Amino acid sequence: MDPARKEAGVPSGVWMGRALPQLGLVAGARITEEQMKNLFGEGIHPDADRPVRSWP
């Protein structure tokens, strides 16, 4: 997907929204291809493959 987007001259998407902190995402951060696949292709959290921090 990324090569086609670049070829078409479409800029990378960025995260926007009020609930981003609750999701562990940062406003203005570039959306990666893996995050797009997770969210729209699999219907799971964009960073589902990110290790979960352990509880103290």
PDB file of N, CA, C and O in Angstrom:
ATOM      1  N   MET A   1       0.827  -1.188   0.000  1.00  0.00           N
ATOM      2  CA  MET A   1       0.000   0.000   0.000  1.00  0.00           C
ATOM      3  C   MET A   1       0.875   1.256   0.000  1.00  0.00           C
ATOM      4  O   MET A   1       0.563   2.218  -0.702  1.00  0.00           O
ATOM      5  N   ASP A   2       1.936   1.262   0.756  1.00  0.00           N
ATOM      6  CA  ASP A   2       2.776   2.445   0.871  1.00  0.00           C
ATOM      7  C   ASP A   2       3.385   2.876  -0.464  1.00  0.00           C
ATOM      8  O   ASP A   2       3.384   4.071  -0.760  1.00  0.00           O
ATOM      9  N   PRO A   3       3.911   1.946  -1.292  1.00  0.00           N
ATOM     10  CA  PRO A   3       4.456   2.376  -2.588  1.00  0.00           C
ATOM     11  C   PRO A   3       3.403   3.039  -3.480  1.00  0.00           C
ATOM     12  O   PRO A   3       3.699   4.028  -4.150  1.00  0.00           O
ATOM     13  N   ALA A   4       2.188   2.510  -3.496  1.00  0.00           N
ATOM     14  CA  ALA A   4       1.127   3.099  -4.320  1.00  0.00           C
ATOM     15  C   ALA A   4       0.762   4.494  -3.810  1.00  0.00           C
ATOM     16  O   ALA A   4       0.521   5.405  -4.602  1.00  0.00           O
ATOM     17  N   ARG A   5       0.724   4.656  -2.498  1.00  0.00           N
ATOM     18  CA  ARG A   5       0.415   5.958  -1.901  1.00  0.00           C
ATOM     19  C   ARG A   5       1.487   6.976  -2.281  1.00  0.00           C
ATOM     20  O   ARG A   5       1.180   8.111  -2.647  1.00  0.00           O
ATOM     21  N   LYS A   6       2.744   6.557  -2.189  1.00  0.00           N
ATOM     22  CA  LYS A   6       3.848   7.457  -2.532  1.00  0.00           C
ATOM     23  C   LYS A   6       3.813   7.819  -4.015  1.00  0.00           C
ATOM     24  O   LYS A   6       4.010   8.976  -4.385  1.00  0.00           O
ATOM     25  N   GLU A   7       3.562   6.823  -4.856  1.00  0.00           N
ATOM     26  CA  GLU A   7       3.515   7.068  -6.296  1.00  0.00           C
ATOM     27  C   GLU A   7       2.408   8.047  -6.656  1.00  0.00           C
ATOM     28  O   GLU A   7       2.565   8.864  -7.563  1.00  0.00           O
ATOM     29  N   ALA A   8       1.291   7.964  -5.946  1.00  0.00           N
ATOM     30  CA  ALA A   8       0.167   8.867  -6.208  1.00  0.00           C
ATOM     31  C   ALA A   8       0.380  10.249  -5.584  1.00  0.00           C
ATOM     32  O   ALA A   8      -0.393  11.173  -5.836  1.00  0.00           O
ATOM     33  N   GLY A   9       1.436  10.385  -4.768  1.00  0.00           N
ATOM     34  CA  GLY A   9       1.713  11.672  -4.144  1.00  0.00           C
ATOM     35  C   GLY A   9       0.823  11.976  -2.949  1.00  0.00           C
ATOM     36  O   GLY A   9       0.667  13.135  -2.568  1.00  0.00           O
ATOM     37  N   VAL A  10       0.237  10.939  -2.358  1.00  0.00           N
ATOM     38  CA  VAL A  10      -0.641  11.120  -1.205  1.00  0.00           C
ATOM     39  C   VAL A  10       0.214  11.082   0.058  1.00  0.00           C
ATOM     40  O   VAL A  10       0.985  10.141   0.249  1.00  0.00           O
ATOM     41  N   PRO A  11       0.092  12.085   0.921  1.00  0.00           N
ATOM     42  CA  PRO A  11       0.914  12.096   2.145  1.00  0.00           C
ATOM     43  C   PRO A  11       0.477  11.006   3.125  1.00  0.00           C
ATOM     44  O   PRO A  11      -0.651  10.517   3.070  1.00  0.00           O
ATOM     45  N   SER A  12       1.383  10.642   4.009  1.00  0.00           N
ATOM     46  CA  SER A  12       1.065   9.663   5.053  1.00  0.00           C
ATOM     47  C   SER A  12      -0.026  10.209   5.949  1.00  0.00           C
ATOM     48  O   SER A  12      -0.108  11.415   6.181  1.00  0.00           O
ATOM     49  N   GLY A  13      -0.865   9.315   6.452  1.00  0.00           N
ATOM     50  CA  GLY A  13      -1.887   9.719   7.401  1.00  0.00           C
ATOM     51  C   GLY A  13      -1.289   9.926   8.782  1.00  0.00           C
ATOM     52  O   GLY A  13      -0.222   9.397   9.091  1.00  0.00           O
ATOM     53  N   VAL A  14      -1.969  10.686   9.597  1.00  0.00           N
ATOM     54  CA  VAL A  14      -1.542  10.905  10.976  1.00  0.00           C
ATOM     55  C   VAL A  14      -2.736  10.667  11.891  1.00  0.00           C
ATOM     56  O   VAL A  14      -3.885  10.842  11.485  1.00  0.00           O
ATOM     57  N   TRP A  15      -2.456  10.269  13.126  1.00  0.00           N
ATOM     58  CA  TRP A  15      -3.508  10.029  14.099  1.00  0.00           C
ATOM     59  C   TRP A  15      -4.093  11.346  14.572  1.00  0.00           C
ATOM     60  O   TRP A  15      -3.368  12.310  14.820  1.00  0.00           O
ATOM     61  N   MET A  16      -5.418  11.375  14.694  1.00  0.00           N
ATOM     62  CA  MET A  16      -6.139  12.551  15.181  1.00  0.00           C
ATOM     63  C   MET A  16      -7.293  12.070  16.057  1.00  0.00           C
ATOM     64  O   MET A  16      -7.838  10.992  15.819  1.00  0.00           O
ATOM     65  N   GLY A  17      -7.669  12.848  17.059  1.00  0.00           N
ATOM     66  CA  GLY A  17      -8.838  12.510  17.863  1.00  0.00           C
ATOM     67  C   GLY A  17      -8.594  12.650  19.351  1.00  0.00           C
ATOM     68  O   GLY A  17      -7.453  12.636  19.814  1.00  0.00           O
ATOM     69  N   ARG A  18      -9.681  12.784  20.093  1.00  0.00           N
ATOM     70  CA  ARG A  18      -9.598  12.988  21.543  1.00  0.00           C
ATOM     71  C   ARG A  18      -9.264  11.725  22.314  1.00  0.00           C
ATOM     72  O   ARG A  18      -8.708  11.814  23.408  1.00  0.00           O
ATOM     73  N   ALA A  19      -9.582  10.559  21.786  1.00  0.00           N
ATOM     74  CA  ALA A  19      -9.392   9.313  22.530  1.00  0.00           C
ATOM     75  C   ALA A  19      -8.010   8.688  22.328  1.00  0.00           C
ATOM     76  O   ALA A  19      -7.743   7.605  22.849  1.00  0.00           O
ATOM     77  N   LEU A  20      -7.143   9.350  21.589  1.00  0.00           N
ATOM     78  CA  LEU A  20      -5.834   8.765  21.311  1.00  0.00           C
ATOM     79  C   LEU A  20      -5.047   8.402  22.568  1.00  0.00           C
ATOM     80  O   LEU A  20      -4.471   7.315  22.620  1.00  0.00           O
ATOM     81  N   PRO A  21      -4.997   9.272  23.588  1.00  0.00           N
ATOM     82  CA  PRO A  21      -4.238   8.899  24.790  1.00  0.00           C
ATOM     83  C   PRO A  21      -4.757   7.611  25.441  1.00  0.00           C
ATOM     84  O   PRO A  21      -3.966   6.808  25.935  1.00  0.00           O
ATOM     85  N   GLN A  22      -6.068   7.412  25.445  1.00  0.00           N
ATOM     86  CA  GLN A  22      -6.637   6.200  26.028  1.00  0.00           C
ATOM     87  C   GLN A  22      -6.243   4.958  25.231  1.00  0.00           C
ATOM     88  O   GLN A  22      -6.204   3.853  25.771  1.00  0.00           O
ATOM     89  N   LEU A  23      -5.955   5.143  23.964  1.00  0.00           N
ATOM     90  CA  LEU A  23      -5.552   4.034  23.098  1.00  0.00           C
ATOM     91  C   LEU A  23      -4.043   3.859  23.046  1.00  0.00           C
ATOM     92  O   LEU A  23      -3.540   2.923  22.424  1.00  0.00           O
ATOM     93  N   GLY A  24      -3.319   4.770  23.706  1.00  0.00           N
ATOM     94  CA  GLY A  24      -1.867   4.698  23.682  1.00  0.00           C
ATOM     95  C   GLY A  24      -1.268   5.212  22.391  1.00  0.00           C
ATOM     96  O   GLY A  24      -0.145   4.853  22.036  1.00  0.00           O
ATOM     97  N   LEU A  25      -2.020   6.062  21.676  1.00  0.00           N
ATOM     98  CA  LEU A  25      -1.554   6.642  20.413  1.00  0.00           C
ATOM     99  C   LEU A  25      -1.293   8.131  20.614  1.00  0.00           C
ATOM    100  O   LEU A  25      -1.805   8.734  21.557  1.00  0.00           O
ATOM    101  N   VAL A  26      -0.501   8.718  19.731  1.00  0.00           N
ATOM    102  CA  VAL A  26      -0.109  10.118  19.863  1.00  0.00           C
ATOM    103  C   VAL A  26      -0.645  10.926  18.682  1.00  0.00           C
ATOM    104  O   VAL A  26      -0.441  10.559  17.525  1.00  0.00           O
ATOM    105  N   ALA A  27      -1.327  12.018  18.981  1.00  0.00           N
ATOM    106  CA  ALA A  27      -1.847  12.899  17.926  1.00  0.00           C
ATOM    107  C   ALA A  27      -0.702  13.405  17.064  1.00  0.00           C
ATOM    108  O   ALA A  27       0.330  13.842  17.572  1.00  0.00           O
ATOM    109  N   GLY A  28      -0.901  13.341  15.752  1.00  0.00           N
ATOM    110  CA  GLY A  28       0.098  13.820  14.812  1.00  0.00           C
ATOM    111  C   GLY A  28       1.130  12.782  14.418  1.00  0.00           C
ATOM    112  O   GLY A  28       1.912  13.009  13.495  1.00  0.00           O
ATOM    113  N   ALA A  29       1.145  11.631  15.110  1.00  0.00           N
ATOM    114  CA  ALA A  29       2.098  10.572  14.760  1.00  0.00           C
ATOM    115  C   ALA A  29       1.677   9.924  13.443  1.00  0.00           C
ATOM    116  O   ALA A  29       0.488   9.751  13.174  1.00  0.00           O
ATOM    117  N   ARG A  30       2.655   9.573  12.639  1.00  0.00           N
ATOM    118  CA  ARG A  30       2.393   8.944  11.346  1.00  0.00           C
ATOM    119  C   ARG A  30       1.759   7.566  11.548  1.00  0.00           C
ATOM    120  O   ARG A  30       2.194   6.798  12.407  1.00  0.00           O
ATOM    121  N   ILE A  31       0.745   7.261  10.765  1.00  0.00           N
ATOM    122  CA  ILE A  31       0.093   5.955  10.800  1.00  0.00           C
ATOM    123  C   ILE A  31       0.904   5.011   9.923  1.00  0.00           C
ATOM    124  O   ILE A  31       1.135   5.291   8.747  1.00  0.00           O
ATOM    125  N   THR A  32       1.333   3.902  10.493  1.00  0.00           N
ATOM    126  CA  THR A  32       2.140   2.944   9.738  1.00  0.00           C
ATOM    127  C   THR A  32       1.240   1.988   8.948  1.00  0.00           C
ATOM    128  O   THR A  32       0.047   1.860   9.221  1.00  0.00           O
ATOM    129  N   GLU A  33       1.840   1.333   7.977  1.00  0.00           N
ATOM    130  CA  GLU A  33       1.089   0.368   7.173  1.00  0.00           C
ATOM    131  C   GLU A  33       0.598  -0.784   8.061  1.00  0.00           C
ATOM    132  O   GLU A  33      -0.514  -1.279   7.874  1.00  0.00           O
ATOM    133  N   GLU A  34       1.421  -1.211   9.023  1.00  0.00           N
ATOM    134  CA  GLU A  34       1.034  -2.297   9.925  1.00  0.00           C
ATOM    135  C   GLU A  34      -0.163  -1.879  10.777  1.00  0.00           C
ATOM    136  O   GLU A  34      -1.060  -2.688  11.012  1.00  0.00           O
ATOM    137  N   GLN A  35      -0.191  -0.634  11.241  1.00  0.00           N
ATOM    138  CA  GLN A  35      -1.325  -0.139  12.024  1.00  0.00           C
ATOM    139  C   GLN A  35      -2.594  -0.132  11.177  1.00  0.00           C
ATOM    140  O   GLN A  35      -3.667  -0.487  11.666  1.00  0.00           O
ATOM    141  N   MET A  36      -2.483   0.266   9.921  1.00  0.00           N
ATOM    142  CA  MET A  36      -3.638   0.267   9.019  1.00  0.00           C
ATOM    143  C   MET A  36      -4.170  -1.151   8.826  1.00  0.00           C
ATOM    144  O   MET A  36      -5.380  -1.373   8.861  1.00  0.00           O
ATOM    145  N   LYS A  37      -3.266  -2.108   8.623  1.00  0.00           N
ATOM    146  CA  LYS A  37      -3.675  -3.496   8.444  1.00  0.00           C
ATOM    147  C   LYS A  37      -4.387  -4.016   9.694  1.00  0.00           C
ATOM    148  O   LYS A  37      -5.422  -4.677   9.601  1.00  0.00           O
ATOM    149  N   ASN A  38      -3.817  -3.707  10.867  1.00  0.00           N
ATOM    150  CA  ASN A  38      -4.440  -4.162  12.111  1.00  0.00           C
ATOM    151  C   ASN A  38      -5.834  -3.577  12.285  1.00  0.00           C
ATOM    152  O   ASN A  38      -6.787  -4.309  12.554  1.00  0.00           O
ATOM    153  N   LEU A  39      -5.957  -2.272  12.134  1.00  0.00           N
ATOM    154  CA  LEU A  39      -7.215  -1.588  12.399  1.00  0.00           C
ATOM    155  C   LEU A  39      -8.291  -1.894  11.359  1.00  0.00           C
ATOM    156  O   LEU A  39      -9.402  -2.285  11.716  1.00  0.00           O
ATOM    157  N   PHE A  40      -7.973  -1.721  10.092  1.00  0.00           N
ATOM    158  CA  PHE A  40      -8.983  -1.855   9.046  1.00  0.00           C
ATOM    159  C   PHE A  40      -9.055  -3.254   8.440  1.00  0.00           C
ATOM    160  O   PHE A  40     -10.124  -3.676   7.998  1.00  0.00           O
ATOM    161  N   GLY A  41      -7.946  -3.975   8.412  1.00  0.00           N
ATOM    162  CA  GLY A  41      -7.942  -5.316   7.845  1.00  0.00           C
ATOM    163  C   GLY A  41      -8.361  -6.388   8.840  1.00  0.00           C
ATOM    164  O   GLY A  41      -9.076  -7.328   8.491  1.00  0.00           O
ATOM    165  N   GLU A  42      -7.906  -6.239  10.095  1.00  0.00           N
ATOM    166  CA  GLU A  42      -8.176  -7.251  11.109  1.00  0.00           C
ATOM    167  C   GLU A  42      -9.217  -6.807  12.144  1.00  0.00           C
ATOM    168  O   GLU A  42      -9.773  -7.636  12.864  1.00  0.00           O
ATOM    169  N   GLY A  43      -9.472  -5.513  12.214  1.00  0.00           N
ATOM    170  CA  GLY A  43     -10.429  -5.002  13.198  1.00  0.00           C
ATOM    171  C   GLY A  43      -9.910  -5.077  14.623  1.00  0.00           C
ATOM    172  O   GLY A  43     -10.682  -5.222  15.571  1.00  0.00           O
ATOM    173  N   ILE A  44      -8.585  -4.975  14.764  1.00  0.00           N
ATOM    174  CA  ILE A  44      -7.972  -5.020  16.091  1.00  0.00           C
ATOM    175  C   ILE A  44      -7.244  -3.707  16.370  1.00  0.00           C
ATOM    176  O   ILE A  44      -7.127  -2.861  15.483  1.00  0.00           O
ATOM    177  N   HIS A  45      -6.758  -3.536  17.589  1.00  0.00           N
ATOM    178  CA  HIS A  45      -6.036  -2.320  17.975  1.00  0.00           C
ATOM    179  C   HIS A  45      -4.896  -2.088  16.997  1.00  0.00           C
ATOM    180  O   HIS A  45      -4.227  -3.041  16.596  1.00  0.00           O
ATOM    181  N   PRO A  46      -4.658  -0.826  16.602  1.00  0.00           N
ATOM    182  CA  PRO A  46      -3.592  -0.538  15.645  1.00  0.00           C
ATOM    183  C   PRO A  46      -2.223  -1.070  16.072  1.00  0.00           C
ATOM    184  O   PRO A  46      -1.414  -1.456  15.228  1.00  0.00           O
ATOM    185  N   ASP A  47      -1.966  -1.089  17.368  1.00  0.00           N
ATOM    186  CA  ASP A  47      -0.683  -1.579  17.867  1.00  0.00           C
ATOM    187  C   ASP A  47      -0.836  -2.923  18.567  1.00  0.00           C
ATOM    188  O   ASP A  47      -0.152  -3.184  19.557  1.00  0.00           O
ATOM    189  N   ALA A  48      -1.717  -3.772  18.072  1.00  0.00           N
ATOM    190  CA  ALA A  48      -1.970  -5.064  18.699  1.00  0.00           C
ATOM    191  C   ALA A  48      -0.724  -5.937  18.764  1.00  0.00           C
ATOM    192  O   ALA A  48      -0.619  -6.806  19.630  1.00  0.00           O
ATOM    193  N   ASP A  49       0.215  -5.715  17.861  1.00  0.00           N
ATOM    194  CA  ASP A  49       1.425  -6.517  17.866  1.00  0.00           C
ATOM    195  C   ASP A  49       2.494  -5.961  18.803  1.00  0.00           C
ATOM    196  O   ASP A  49       3.546  -6.576  18.974  1.00  0.00           O
ATOM    197  N   ARG A  50       2.235  -4.806  19.409  1.00  0.00           N
ATOM    198  CA  ARG A  50       3.180  -4.188  20.344  1.00  0.00           C
ATOM    199  C   ARG A  50       3.112  -4.940  21.682  1.00  0.00           C
ATOM    200  O   ARG A  50       2.020  -5.235  22.167  1.00  0.00           O
ATOM    201  N   PRO A  51       4.262  -5.249  22.274  1.00  0.00           N
ATOM    202  CA  PRO A  51       4.243  -5.932  23.562  1.00  0.00           C
ATOM    203  C   PRO A  51       3.508  -5.100  24.628  1.00  0.00           C
ATOM    204  O   PRO A  51       3.633  -3.876  24.674  1.00  0.00           O
ATOM    205  N   VAL A  52       2.764  -5.773  25.452  1.00  0.00           N
ATOM    206  CA  VAL A  52       2.035  -5.114  26.543  1.00  0.00           C
ATOM    207  C   VAL A  52       2.980  -4.987  27.721  1.00  0.00           C
ATOM    208  O   VAL A  52       3.681  -5.936  28.073  1.00  0.00           O
ATOM    209  N   ARG A  53       2.996  -3.806  28.328  1.00  0.00           N
ATOM    210  CA  ARG A  53       3.898  -3.626  29.473  1.00  0.00           C
ATOM    211  C   ARG A  53       3.406  -4.463  30.646  1.00  0.00           C
ATOM    212  O   ARG A  53       2.209  -4.712  30.793  1.00  0.00           O
ATOM    213  N   SER A  54       4.329  -4.883  31.458  1.00  0.00           N
ATOM    214  CA  SER A  54       3.953  -5.714  32.604  1.00  0.00           C
ATOM    215  C   SER A  54       3.518  -4.847  33.769  1.00  0.00           C
ATOM    216  O   SER A  54       3.937  -3.697  33.895  1.00  0.00           O
ATOM    217  N   TRP A  55       2.677  -5.408  34.612  1.00  0.00           N
ATOM    218  CA  TRP A  55       2.211  -4.700  35.797  1.00  0.00           C
ATOM    219  C   TRP A  55       3.305  -4.781  36.858  1.00  0.00           C
ATOM    220  O   TRP A  55       4.040  -5.765  36.930  1.00  0.00           O
ATOM    221  N   PRO A  56       3.405  -3.743  37.674  1.00  0.00           N
ATOM    222  CA  PRO A  56       4.438  -3.761  38.734  1.00  0.00           C
ATOM    223  C   PRO A  56       4.220  -4.863  39.739  1.00  0.00           C
ATOM    224  O   PRO A  56       5.001  -5.003  40.680  1.00  0.00           O
TER     225      PRO A  56
END
